Amino acid sequence: MTLEILSPEKTLFRGEAERVTLPGASGEFTVLRNHAPIISALVRGNVKYVEKGGEEKSLSVEGGFVEVKKNRVTVCVG
């Protein structure tokens, strides 16, 4: 699936990911390929993702939101 992580200043990541774990307002959740469409608020925590090659990365965020639709995950963070 395609993952895009955006901040007000720049694009932090754009590429293919196998898994994305996010700090949702109701708790941490993981998005995999073919996930149902969702929009969720994010709270302070870590966005963790596994790139297509298997490398795991983590990014600390203060909050934001995520939209998942048709194997595209768009994360807007502050």
URWOKA-V473582 format. One record per residue. RES is the residue in one small letter. SS is DSSP state (~ for helix, > for strand, _ for the rest). PHI is phi as a letter, one per 30 degrees, with the letter a starting at -180 (none if undefined). Layout:
RES	SS	PHI
RES	SS	PHI
This chain:
m	_	none
t	>	c
l	>	c
e	>	b
i	>	c
l	>	c
s	_	c
p	_	e
e	_	d
k	_	a
t	>	d
l	>	d
f	>	a
r	>	b
g	>	l
e	>	c
a	>	b
e	>	c
r	>	a
v	>	b
t	>	c
l	>	b
p	>	d
g	>	d
a	_	d
s	_	c
g	>	k
e	>	d
f	>	b
t	>	c
v	>	c
l	>	c
r	_	e
n	_	i
h	_	d
a	_	d
p	_	e
i	>	a
i	>	b
s	>	b
a	>	d
l	>	c
v	_	c
r	_	e
g	>	l
n	>	c
v	>	c
k	>	c
y	>	b
v	>	c
e	>	d
k	_	e
g	_	d
g	_	j
e	_	d
e	>	c
k	>	b
s	>	b
l	>	b
s	>	d
v	>	b
e	_	c
g	_	l
g	>	k
f	>	a
v	>	b
e	>	b
v	>	c
k	>	a
k	_	h
n	_	h
r	>	b
v	>	c
t	>	c
v	>	c
c	>	c
v	>	b
g	_	c
